[in-house]
Amino acid sequence: MKKNISTLALSAIAAAAIFTACNNPGNKTENTAAAAFIDPVTSHIDSAFSAQQNFFMFANNGWFKKNPVPSSESSNGIFRTIQDTINESIKRICETSATDTKAVKGSNKQKIGDFYKSGMDTATIEKVGFAPLKEELAKIDAIKNTQDLLNAVAHLNTIEVGSMFGIGVIKDEKNSSKYVVGLGQARLGLPERDYYFNLDARTTEIRKEYVKHISKMLELSGTDKAAADKKSKAIMALETALAKASRKMEDLRDPYKNYNKMTVAALAKSTPSINWNDLMSGLGLPHVDTVVVGQPEYFTALETNLKKINIGDWKNYLRWNVLNRYASYMNKAIADENFYFYATVLEGVKEQKPRWKKIVENTDGFLGDLIGQVYVDEYLPKGTKEKLTEIGNNIRDVYAEHIKQLDWMSEPTKQKALSKLNRINMKVGYPDKWKDMSSIEISSTTYLQNILNISKWAYNYDLNKYGKPVDHTEWDMEPQTYNAYYDPTNNEIVVPACNIIVPGFEGRMPDDAVLYGIIGGSTFGHEITHGFDDQGSLYDENGNLRDWWTKDDRTKFVAKTKLIVQQFSDYKVLDSLHLNGANTQGENIADLGGVIMGLEAFRKTAQGQSKELINGYTPEQRYFLAYAYAWMVNKTDASLAKQVMSNEHSPSEFRVIGPLSDIDAFYKAFNIKKGDAMYREDSVRVKIW
């Protein structure tokens, strides 16, 4: 769920400071003269398209024509522009830390600097190869029977190598103040289970390339070519068997069907080949008596597969999972082969990023909380958190007004919805408490070993939650992460600080239409709506999976969600590839709610109530143009296909034309008439929140 924010009375001085700092950390920015300012909201309009036919291309194609997707990326647009800005800040943090000779051992800067240096030291990486994994691979080679196999599966989880099934410490969705052990279907080597079965030419070719890729990776790790070819086919067959037993991604959207709480003894009856008590002990969980099983039918099938598939094939499968998990951090030959399949074949990326960009992103990915602490101290202005809190509260107020005025929801359900809305915990800016990463050993010499050390720490960090109360202060994102999320089990939204960036407005305050179109329409409003989408609406104000609706209201709500499923299923992305409306419905509902809440909040501002034209556009027209700018993203065809097949978010174009074609105010603003491509009959326009 990409970012999402909104604003009412932003103080011009404080807000200008926030926007400047996020785009140019540490540098003073001179205000551009008004006459020289190029408005990014209207400067990308392409008159070759009409707003009535394709509003996304009308608003953004001028930028796309000047900025094709770089050969080292799978996409280009506003996200890439913002991420590049953030990466420049992180790069400075990394380089400064790496050259700080006075950094105390064990300090944040020592760990950041040494991790970055180890990643940039390609000579040592080449020399080391996959040596830090040899002990793990040797354990796999020593497997002789099913018990050895299961012991190895348990151990691999402790270094974050998933394989036969998923297991971890999760919040109990029906008692969200407590943690429980959760079990689920396996993580697959291909992005999603349908890749193993769809018969279209694109997917068929990907499967062929995948088998070749597995073979090449095994060969690069020491297996002779003939044996690697044979083993790769067996691994593909094994993964296909696991995929066959797995639920489709749209079927994973029902939290009730994914919640199957049972005793370990009951689970053992359907999987007699697995000694769950021994396996849990191997995971560091020796006293577990109850688990939540996401997909019980998967484990029934796993029992059959354990008996049917020979030990040799399972060993090769585990070896492949280890290599696949850590391939991009190894020597050049293995990393290049990994890049070829997962970036070139699946995403259409033609060449790799410069080394520094990869290592900056990896440093942030593995040591994000440490980077975040430096980032907050040295790059963010005071008042960021307070300003974002103000924005979020304003959007929540608008949402409450909307709920009160709904004509399809009864008063009892409205009161519960308002209670849930009021109880949403908004975490904004950066956490008050950081994760304790002091126990991680980081050196400047062995990159892969550093990553293994962090992986072990991350596993133990989650493991240690078991048996303890849920920590509601915890964040799953860092302040430098351009994204946001809603967690239904905590009934909270998390909006990191740099979601406030608006490219093109460096050094100046964006007008309210832009603030509400970009920050309001696609962040706070979007994330709050997730609390009331097809999944989030199943959780109560305390984050528990519990039905709080009247039966009639739920029936009306489901009828409305079916409309949005059908709407998006009708959109064609590439050749014969359509969107999966069932899988994307939660994000589509959130997008629709976000645009509406942002618009209503904007209408309360002085600009929203005026008739002032900016570059020839009315305030409401400018609001919708700003919302389209928030999704100004162009992708390679391969990346689009992957997104449609494996992601719950619709591609950016449809995140614009989809919700806008359901909003009456948009029709009025741009004179949308029957016969226009953006037009939908009133009877099928989706109106939910």
N, C-alpha and C positions, 0 to 999 in steps of 0.2 A: 504494500500500500504506500505508494509514493507519499511525499509530504502533503501537508494541508494546513493552512492558516487563514485568519481573518482579522479585521480591526475596526474599532470605532475611533474614539478620541485619542489618536496617537499624538503625543507632544512632538512638534516638529523638530525640536533640538535633539531630544533623546532618540527619536526614531532615525533621524539623519545620521547620528553617531553610530547606531547599530548597523545600518545599511553600509556605511562607509567601511567600518571595521571588518565586516564579513567579507567584503570584496577586496580590500587592500589592507590586510592586517599589518600593523606596524609602520605604515606609510601615511604621510599626510597627503590628502587629495585636494587639489584646488577646484573650486566650484567653476564649472563650465559656464560661460556666458549663455544666457537663455537663447539667444539667436543662433548659437552654434550647436545647441543640443539636438541630437537626433533621437527622436522618440522611438524606442524599440517596439512599442505596441502597434504603431501604424506604419512604421518604415518597412515592415516585412510583407505588407499586403501585395498580392499579385492579382492585378486586374484581369489577367487572363482567365481567372476563375471568378465566379460570382458567389456572393454570400449565400444566395438562395440554392445553389447547386452543391457546393462543397465548402462549408465555412472553414474547415480546418485548412484546406489548401489556399483558400482566399486570404486567410489571416497570416499564413506562415510560409507559403511557397517562395516568396521573395528571398527569404533567408536560405531555404533549401537550395535554391539555384546557385547561390554564391558559396555555399558551404556543404559540399558533398561529404558523404561518410568517409572519414580517413581510412586508409588501408589497414591501419593498426587497430581499428575499432569496429564494433558491430552496429554502432549507432552514432548519430550526431544530433546536437540540438541543445536545448536549454539545460538539460541534466549534465551533459558533457561539459558545457561552458562553466557551470557552477562547480562541478567536480574538479575541473582543472584549477579553478581558483582556490578551492580547498586544498588540493594537492600541493600547490605552491607553498601554502602555509605549512603543511605537514613536512614538506621537503626542507624548509628552513629549520623546523624543529629537529628533524633527523640529522641534518648536516651540522647544525650548531652543537647538538649533543655528541655527534661522532668526533668532533674536534675539541671537545671540552676535556682537557687533560686533568682538570681538577674535579671532575665528577666523582663522587664518592661511590665505591663499589656497593651495589645493591640499590642505588638511588634510581629514580625514574629515568633521569638523563643518561646514566651509565647503561641501563638496559636498552633504552631506545637507541643510543649511539652505537653500542656493540652489535645489536641485532641488525641495524642498518649496514654497518661495516661488513658483517658476515655475509649479508645478502649481496653486497656489491663486490665481494671478493670472489670473482668467478674462477680464478686460478685454483684456489683451495677447494671450491665446490667441485670443480672438474676432477681434482685429485681424489677427493673423498668419495665421489659417486654416491652409491647407495649403501656405503659401509655402515652407517648408523642403524640400518634396517636389517643387517645380516643376521643378527641374533633372532629377530622376529621371524625372518624367513626360515631360519634353521629350526625353530620350534614347529613351524608348519611342516617342514620336511620330515620331522620326527613323528608325526601323527601316524598311529597304527590302527586305531579303532574309533568307534563312534564317541566314546567318552573322551578320548584324546582330542577329537575334533571339536566337541562342545567346550572343552577346557580352552582350546585355542580361540574359539569364537568369543568366549567371555574375556579372555586376556586382550584380544584385539580391540574390544570396546574401550579398554582403559587407555589406549593410545588413539582413541577416536577413529578407529577403522570399523565402520559398520559392515555387516555382511549378511548372514543368514536371516536375521530378524532385527528389528529395532528394539532397544531397551534403554530405559533411563528413568531418572527421578523427575516426576511431573507433578503439577498441582492436581489434586482430586477435584474434578469438575463439579461434583455434587456436594463437596465440602471443601470449598476453595481456600480455607484457612490452613489446610494440611497438605503435605506431600504424600505421594504414593508412587510405587513402581509401576511404570507403564510399559506395555509390550505392543509392538505393531509389526506390520509387514515390512519386508526388507527394503533398504535403499538399493536401487538398481543402477547398473552402469550406464544405461541409456536414460535420458531425462524423465521418462514416464512410461508406464506399462504398455500404452498403445503403440509405442515405437516397435515393440516386438511382434505386433500382429497386423497393423495396417498394411494394406496391399498396394497403395498408391506408389508411383514410381519414385517419388522423393524419399519416402520412408524406406522402401525396399533397398534403395541405394545406400542409405545411411546404415542399414543393418549389415550390408556387405562390407562397408568401410569399417564398421565396428569390429567385425571378426578379424579383418586384416590388422587393425590397430592393436587388438589384444595380442595377436601373434607377434607383432613387431616389438611390443613392450616386453613380452616374455623373452624374446630373443635378445633384446638389449640387456636383460637382467641375467643372462647366462645360459638360456635354454637353446639348444641347436634348432635350426630353422624347421626341419621336418617335424620334430617333436612339438615345437611352438605352434605350427599350423594345426596339428592334430588337437592339441590342448585347447586352442582358441575356439574351435568348433564345439568341443565338449563344454567349455565354459558358457558359450552362447546358449547351448541347449539347456544347461542348468539354470541360467538366468531366465530363460523363457519359461521354464517350469515354475519358477518363483513368481514371474510376472503373471502367469495364467491364474495363479491363486490369489493375486492381489486385486484389490478394488480399483476401479477407475477413479480418476481424480475428482470427478463430479460426485461420485458416490461417497467420497470421504468428507463431504460437506455436512453430513448429518451427525452432529455430536452425540445424539442419543444412540445411534447405531454404532458409534465408535466407543461407547462407554459400556463395557461389559466387565463389571467388578466380580471377581471370584477368588476363592482360596487357591493357594498354590496346589493343594491336593486335588481340587476340581480340575485345574488346568492339566495336571499330570495324567488324568484319566484319558484325555484326548491326545496326549503326547507321551506315551509310556517310554519312548526311547530317550527322553530327556529327563535327567535327574535335576529338577529345578533347584533343589536345595543346594546341591553341589555347585551348580552354575551360578546361583546368586552369591554364594560364598566366594567364588572366583572373581566376581564383580566387586567384592567388598561390601556385600549386603547379606550378612549371614543370618539375620533374624527376620526375614520377610515371610509373612504368612498370607498376605492378600495382594493381589495385583489387579490392575485395570488392563484388559485386553482389548485392543482396538478392533481387530478383525479376527474373531475366533476361527472362522473358516480357513484363514491362511495357515494357522497352526495345525489344524486338522490335515491340511494338504502337506504341510511341512513334515509331519510324521510319516506320511507315505513316501515323500521324497527322500527322507533319511534312509529308508529301507531300500528304495529303488536305485538311488544314485550311489555309485561306488566311491569308496574313500579317496581313491586317487583323484577323481574329478573334483571332489570337495576341496582337497588340498590345493589343486591348481586354482580353483575359484578363490580361495582365501589368499593365495599368493598374489593373484591378480588384484584383489581388493586392496592389499597393502601397497602395491606399486601404483595403483590408480589414485589412492588417497594422497600420496606424497610425491607424485611424479614431477609436478611443476617446480619442486624445490631441489631437484637432483641435478646431475650433470647434464650438459647441453643436449646430448643425443636423446636421452629420455624425456627431458623437458620439451624439446622440439617436437617429438612424436606426440606427446600429450597435447601440445598446442595445436598440432595439425588436425587431430580429430575433434577435440572439444571446442576449438575456436574457428578453424577454417571450415571443416565439414559441417559442424552444427550451427555456426553463427555467421559464416561467410567472411571472416576476418582474414585478410591476406598476408599481413606481416605482424610481427610482434612489436610491442611497445618498446621504447627505449628502456634500458635496464633500470635507470633511476625511478622511472614511473612505476614499474612493477614492484620494486622494493619499497618505495614509499607506500604504495597501496597495501602491500603485505605487512609492513610495519604497523600501519594503522589497523589492519585486519586482526593481527595477532596481539598487539599491545595497545588496543584502542583506548582503554581506560587510562593508561599512562600518558599517551599522546594527548588525550582529552584534558588531563589536569594541567599540562603545560599550555595547551591551547587556550583554556579558560583564563589562566593566570596572565598570559602574555599577549593574547590576540583579541579577546572579547572586552568590550567596554563594560563598565559597571552599569547595572540597570537592565541588562538584556533579559534576565529571567523575569523581572517584574513587568517589563513591557509585554512580553509574550503572555504572561498570566492575564494581564488586562485584556489583551486581544481575545484570548480563549473565553474569558467570562462574558465578553460582549456577544460572541457568537452563541454561547449557551443560552443567553437571555432570549435571543431571536428564536432559537430552537424551541424554547418553552412556549413562546407565543404561538408558534406553528402547531405544536401538539394540542394546545387548548382549542384551536380553531378547526381541527380535523373534523370532517363531516362523516367519516366512515367508522370512527372509533367511539366506543361507548365510554361514558364517564368513569366507570370503575377502572377500566384499562388505562384511560388517560391519566388517572391519578397515580397509577403504578409506573407508567412511563415517565411522568414528571419526577417521581421519586428517584427513579433510576438515573435520569438526566442530572438531577441535582447532586446525586452521589458520585457522579463520574469524577475520578481523581485526575486532575490535569498536571502531569509532570512536564515542565517546560524548561528550556535552556540547557541545564546540566544537572546532574544528581547532587544531592546534598552529601551523599556518602559514596565513596569510590570503592571498587572491588580491591581487596587486599591481594596484590600480586607479588608480595615481598619474598615469597618462598621460591619463586622461579629463578633458576640459574641461567644467565645469559652471558655468552662469551663472544668475543669478536672473531672467533676462528671457525666454528663449524655451524653453518647455517641450518642444515637439516637437523642437527642435534638440538639447536635452539627451538626449532619448531616442534620437535618431539617433546621437549621439556614443557613447552607451553600447552601442548595437547594433553599431556598427563595432568598438568595443573587444572586445565579446564574440566577434565573428567572428574577429578576429585572435588573441584569446586561445586559441581552439581551433586555429586554423590553425598557430600557432607550436609546437604539440605535435608536428607531423609531423616524423619523423626523429629524435625524442628518446625516451629511455626513458620508460615510463609512470610518472607521479608517483603513488605509492600513498598519499601523504599528502593528496591533494586530496579535498575534500568537494563534493558536489552539493547540499547543503542548508545552511542557516544555523542557529545555535543557537536562534533565536527562531521556527523553523519547527515547527509542531505536526504532525509527520509523521515517517516513517522509511523506510528502504529497504534492500534487499539487492542488491548488485551481484555477479552470478555471475562476471564476468570478473576481479574483484578478490578474490572469495570474502570479502566483507566486509559487515558490517551497519553502518549509520549511524543513530544515535539522538540527535537534537539535544536540548539541555538541557531545554527546556520540555515535553517529553513526560512529564515527571514531575508535571505539574499534575493535581490531582484536585479538580474543582469541588465546593464544599460543605464541604471540609475545611480551609478557610483558617484558619491559626492553630492547627491541631491535627494530630496524627499519625493518619492513617487506620489502622484495624486491618489485620492481615495479609490477611484475606479480600478486602478492598478493594484492597490493594496488588497482590495476586496476580491477582485477577479483572480489574482494569483494566490495570495496568502489566505484569503477567506474561502474562495471557491474550491480550492484543492488541498486544504490542510485541516484546519480545525473543524470546519463543517463536514468534510469528508470523514475524518476520524470519529467524530461524534456519531455520525450516521451509522458507522460500523456497529455501534451498540444497539442498533435497531434494524440491521439488515437480516437476511434469511438465517444467518447463524447467530449473530450477536443478540438478536431479539429473543433467543431461547434462554438467555441467562438473566438472572434477576439483578437487583441493585447491589447485592453483595458479591456478585460474580459466580453464583451457583447455578448450575444447570437445573432450572426449575420453571415450570409453565406458570406465567403470571398473567396470561391473557384469558378473556372469556372465549368460549368456543366459537362464538359467532364472529368476534373480532379477528381471531386467528384465521378463520376461513376467508374473510374479506382480504386480509393481508396476503395470504398465499395466492389468492386470485390475482392480486396486483403484481406479485413477484413473477407469476407465470407470464404476464404480459411482457415484463422486461426480459425474461428468458427468451421468449419468442422473438422479440425485437432484435436482440443481439445475435441470435442464431441465424437470422436472415442476412446478416452482413457477411459479404464475401471478401476475404483478405487477398488471397492469391489463387489464380486459376480456379480450381474447384474447392479450395480450402475455406470453409466457413468458420466463424467464431463458435466456440462452445458456450452457448448462452447459459446453460445450467452451471457450468464451472465458474463462469465470470460474474454470476449474478450478484454476489456480495459486493464486489468492487463497483459494479455498474449502479447498484442501489446507492452506494456511498457517494459516487460521483454525482448522481442526480440530486441527492440531498445536499451535498456540498455546494453545488452551483446555486441552488435555491436559497440556502441560508446565507451565502455570501451576498447574493443580490438583495435580499431583504435587509441585511445589515447595511449594505451600501446605500440603500434608499433612505436611511436615517441620517446620513451625512449631509453636510451643506451642498457638496457637489452632486450627490444623488438626488437632491431636491431642486437643483437648478436646471437651467436649459442651456448652460454654457457649452459651446462647441470647442473641441480641441482637435486641430487638424481636420476639421470638417465632420467630426463624429460627436453625437450626443453622449451624455454621461452613460446611459444604459448600453448604447452601442460599444462604447469604450470598455465598459465592464466585460461584455462578452468577448471582445477582442483580447482583453487581458487574460481571460480564462483560456482562450485558445493558445495564447503565448505560453501559459503555464505548461502546456503539453506539446510544445514545439519540438518534436523528436522525429527523426527520420531513421529508418533501420534498413539493413540489408534484407533481401528476400529470405535468406536462410534463417536469419535471426527472427524475422516475423513468423516464419513457419514454426520455429521452435517455441516461440512464445505462445502461439495459438494451441500447440499440442501439449504444453507442459506448465502453463502459468495461469494463475487465476485472474490476472489483469488483462483487460482488452488492450490491443495496440493503441497508441496515442490518438491516432486519427478518430477512432471510434469512441474514445473517451471524451471527444469534443462533439462530434456530430450526433452521437447517441443521446446524451442527456439534453443537449440544446434542442433537439427536435421534439422533445417532450415538454418544453417550457413555453407557455403561451406568450410570456413577455418577450422571448426571443423572436417569435413570429412577428410581433408588433414592431420590435426594434428594427428588424431588417426586412419587413414587408414580405414575409414568406407566404406564398399563395399555393393553392391546390395546383398540382402539376409540377411544382418545384421538387427537386430531389430531397431537400431538407424537410419537406412537408410530410406530416403523418396525420391521418384522420383523427379527429378529436376522440373518437371512440377507442382508439388504441394508444393514445398518448398516455404514458405512465405517470401517474400521480400517486405518490405514497406519502412521504413526510413533508 
